[in-house]
């Protein structure tokens, strides 16, 4: 786990949502606990958590480690209790508690990502 407060603060989505590094520590601790119990990486737990909601995770693959994390997140599923525990910790960080303009920017950003994905799939 190499996420520092400085790295976290430089992420665009973090800037848009206003989530602070100390706010995510309980969630990170739970992800780390699950990763140790399952002998996998924190990234694999996070990717699996997204899949546990029936969503397709958009995973960056700019390094071998990212490819390995994406591949290692398949072939197993988090339990319902693990997903609910992570959800409970993350919902307090919900974008819906943020100012309206930030929510709007976030929706536009996600919409553009979806458009790019579907355009690439068609052409």
RACOR-V264724 format. One record per backbone hydrogen bond with DSSP energy under -0.5 kcal/mol. NH is the residue of the N-H (numbers start at 1). CO is the residue of the C=O. Records with the same first field share a line. If there is no record, write none. Layout:
NH=CO, CO
//
This chain:
4=2
8=4
9=5
10=6, 7
11=8
15=11
16=12
17=13
18=14
19=14
23=20
24=20, 21
25=22
28=24
29=25
30=26
31=27
32=28
33=29
34=30
35=31
36=32
37=33
38=34
39=35
40=35
45=41
46=42
47=43
48=44
49=45
50=46
51=47
52=48
53=50
54=51
55=50
57=55
59=57
67=63
68=64
69=65
70=66
71=67
72=68
73=69, 70
74=71
83=79
84=80
85=81
86=82
87=83
88=84
89=85
90=86
91=87
92=88
93=90
94=91
97=94
98=95
102=99
103=99
104=100
105=101
106=102
107=103
108=104
109=105
110=106
111=107
112=108
113=109
114=110
115=111
116=112
117=113
118=114
119=115
120=116
121=117
122=118
123=119
//
